[in-house]
Amino acid sequence: MKVLCIGDSLTAGYIDYDQDHAPYTDHLARLLDHSVTINNAGVDGETVPEIEQRLGPLLQDHYDVVVLLGGTNDLGGIIGLHPSTETADTAVSHISFARIYSLILGSQTTKALIQLTVPFNAFDRMDSQSREQKEALNRRIQQTSCMKRTVLDINDPALGFNYFYMTDQARDMYFQDSLHYTAKGYQHLAECVFSVLNPILESLK
């Protein structure tokens, strides 16, 4: 079995400016059966269109499952660019995963896509407009119908990873800065992904 984990710095495992990375896929590989091969294709700073451009060639390597986490940088790029009178849904309407879904659906070998919602972070607590826009994008991610796709709502309080439901102690443990995770945070992200990925892999055997 082959798994492709694609996305931005949250997939790459960015921790700090010294270029330290602790990708969640390291811990995910330890949780999964040894017969599963994982390729981490996370790139710091990428937006959804950039992820989309890389996905097509990567799918030629015949992955069984793709795990997608994207949208954080797209949202960051629109902060302050839209008038307060504009709805959050309108502000994020240009962020589209449609082409990514099309590539997955067109793949003969890729049987499943796991898409994570965009995680909440400290910026969403400081800026209500930022939070509303992220909520709008996440609603669209969750409500869009797409065969082969399973949505992992990383903000589900039951997973213990929603910034707004964390204690200060948990935030210090999981967040390196206002956006990125610590090594422990990425490990927890891996456990969340594993909870959805492993049953899918078992069903494909």
Wavefront OBJ file of the C-alpha trace (Angstrom):
o trace
v 0.000 0.000 0.000
v 1.210 3.499 -0.844
v 0.021 6.718 0.803
v 0.706 10.268 -0.388
v 0.444 13.042 2.205
v 0.357 16.378 0.405
v -0.053 19.931 1.635
v 1.753 22.959 3.000
v 3.983 23.531 6.035
v 1.581 21.653 8.316
v 2.265 18.555 6.232
v 5.969 19.322 5.848
v 6.172 19.566 9.639
v 7.554 23.090 9.916
v 8.589 24.042 13.437
v 10.844 27.113 13.332
v 13.010 29.469 11.290
v 16.036 27.181 11.699
v 14.304 24.984 9.140
v 13.580 22.303 11.706
v 10.791 19.973 10.627
v 9.022 17.123 12.412
v 6.419 15.936 9.871
v 3.403 14.052 11.170
v 4.157 11.332 8.646
v 7.175 10.207 10.711
v 4.915 9.187 13.584
v 2.198 7.999 11.205
v 4.661 5.548 9.659
v 5.329 4.091 13.104
v 1.609 3.646 13.734
v 0.888 1.925 10.413
v 1.748 -1.554 9.223
v 5.298 -1.828 7.886
v 3.926 -2.796 4.487
v 2.563 0.750 4.037
v 4.836 3.241 2.252
v 4.288 6.941 2.965
v 5.514 9.832 0.835
v 5.444 13.256 2.472
v 4.901 15.901 -0.212
v 4.420 18.890 2.054
v 5.974 22.195 0.955
v 6.222 25.225 3.237
v 4.113 28.186 2.160
v 2.134 26.502 -0.593
v -1.405 27.431 -1.552
v -4.102 25.141 -2.941
v -3.316 25.957 -6.619
v 0.354 25.113 -6.029
v -0.556 21.838 -4.342
v -2.846 21.064 -7.257
v -0.027 21.628 -9.766
v 2.215 19.106 -8.002
v -0.468 16.494 -7.452
v -0.910 15.371 -11.057
v 2.691 14.220 -11.592
v 2.827 12.682 -8.118
v -0.230 10.525 -8.822
v 1.727 8.816 -11.592
v 3.475 6.897 -8.798
v 0.228 4.982 -8.182
v -0.805 5.862 -4.638
v -3.656 3.972 -3.021
v -4.643 6.820 -0.685
v -3.985 10.569 -0.688
v -4.125 12.662 2.502
v -4.681 16.376 1.827
v -4.227 19.309 4.197
v -4.344 22.673 2.451
v -5.934 26.093 2.612
v -4.081 27.741 5.494
v -1.902 29.933 3.268
v -4.789 30.763 0.940
v -6.723 32.088 3.932
v -3.697 33.984 5.200
v -3.392 35.668 1.837
v -6.825 37.281 2.038
v -6.645 38.745 5.538
v -7.476 42.442 5.349
v -8.141 42.381 1.606
v -11.912 42.229 1.836
v -14.315 44.841 3.208
v -16.026 44.075 6.488
v -19.365 44.139 4.677
v -18.406 41.159 2.525
v -19.571 37.778 3.769
v -17.025 35.169 4.784
v -18.390 32.796 2.139
v -17.747 35.373 -0.584
v -14.247 36.127 0.719
v -13.168 32.484 0.402
v -15.126 31.635 -2.748
v -11.970 31.664 -4.887
v -10.345 28.878 -2.853
v -11.253 25.749 -4.773
v -10.294 22.108 -4.367
v -12.326 21.074 -7.424
v -9.332 20.342 -9.635
v -7.736 18.235 -6.909
v -10.935 16.221 -6.585
v -10.994 15.776 -10.355
v -7.435 14.438 -10.384
v -8.245 11.945 -7.631
v -11.445 10.804 -9.329
v -9.573 10.370 -12.597
v -6.873 8.204 -11.062
v -7.217 4.496 -11.752
v -5.068 3.523 -8.771
v -5.997 6.042 -6.066
v -8.957 4.593 -4.208
v -9.428 7.169 -1.459
v -8.811 10.797 -0.532
v -8.739 11.939 3.080
v -9.123 15.711 3.323
v -8.524 17.508 6.593
v -10.355 20.687 7.452
v -8.152 23.744 7.983
v -7.060 23.797 11.644
v -7.883 26.662 13.968
v -4.941 28.516 15.487
v -4.060 31.591 17.542
v -4.780 33.971 14.664
v -8.414 32.858 14.679
v -8.726 33.817 18.338
v -7.219 37.262 17.708
v -9.185 38.033 14.533
v -12.889 37.197 14.293
v -12.888 37.839 10.537
v -10.119 35.280 10.089
v -12.088 32.750 12.103
v -15.292 33.351 10.148
v -13.491 32.918 6.838
v -11.888 29.682 7.996
v -15.245 28.413 9.228
v -16.755 29.252 5.828
v -14.049 27.338 3.960
v -14.327 24.390 6.317
v -18.093 24.253 5.852
v -17.551 24.052 2.116
v -14.968 21.294 2.561
v -17.390 19.314 4.707
v -20.478 19.898 2.580
v -19.002 19.300 -0.873
v -19.911 15.908 -2.291
v -17.031 13.940 -3.790
v -16.693 10.220 -4.397
v -13.586 8.567 -2.926
v -13.306 11.360 -0.343
v -13.508 11.197 3.441
v -13.343 14.405 5.481
v -11.399 14.457 8.726
v -12.602 17.438 10.751
v -9.439 18.189 12.658
v -11.354 20.824 14.646
v -13.745 18.259 16.115
v -13.418 18.822 19.886
v -13.480 15.053 20.401
v -10.029 14.822 18.790
v -8.525 17.175 21.363
v -6.939 19.344 18.672
v -9.328 22.302 18.430
v -7.421 25.430 19.469
v -10.492 27.008 21.050
v -11.147 24.019 23.303
v -7.551 23.559 24.458
v -6.230 24.538 27.837
v -3.262 26.910 27.871
v -1.128 23.935 28.869
v -2.280 21.958 25.829
v -1.643 24.930 23.532
v 1.898 25.204 24.851
v 2.396 21.488 24.313
v 0.995 21.326 20.771
v 1.770 24.755 19.244
v 5.272 26.030 18.515
v 3.965 29.425 17.405
v 0.630 30.976 16.441
v 0.249 28.618 13.483
v 2.665 25.684 13.497
v 2.897 22.691 15.789
v 5.558 21.321 18.071
v 6.901 17.803 17.557
v 4.239 16.606 20.008
v 1.610 18.519 18.065
v 2.579 16.807 14.829
v 2.498 13.452 16.601
v -1.038 14.178 17.746
v -1.947 15.161 14.182
v -0.582 11.796 13.039
v -2.809 9.980 15.516
v -5.854 11.855 14.224
v -4.991 10.945 10.626
v -4.295 7.339 11.616
v -7.781 7.001 13.123
v -9.287 7.567 9.665
v -6.540 6.241 7.401
v -6.011 2.832 8.978
v -9.619 1.604 8.529
v -9.496 2.729 4.894
v -6.255 0.842 4.285
v -7.707 -2.253 5.943
v -10.747 -2.078 3.668
v -8.513 -1.922 0.582
v -6.576 -5.093 1.402
l 1 2 3 4 5 6 7 8 9 10 11 12 13 14 15 16 17 18 19 20 21 22 23 24 25 26 27 28 29 30 31 32 33 34 35 36 37 38 39 40 41 42 43 44 45 46 47 48 49 50 51 52 53 54 55 56 57 58 59 60 61 62 63 64 65 66 67 68 69 70 71 72 73 74 75 76 77 78 79 80 81 82 83 84 85 86 87 88 89 90 91 92 93 94 95 96 97 98 99 100 101 102 103 104 105 106 107 108 109 110 111 112 113 114 115 116 117 118 119 120 121 122 123 124 125 126 127 128 129 130 131 132 133 134 135 136 137 138 139 140 141 142 143 144 145 146 147 148 149 150 151 152 153 154 155 156 157 158 159 160 161 162 163 164 165 166 167 168 169 170 171 172 173 174 175 176 177 178 179 180 181 182 183 184 185 186 187 188 189 190 191 192 193 194 195 196 197 198 199 200 201 202 203 204 205
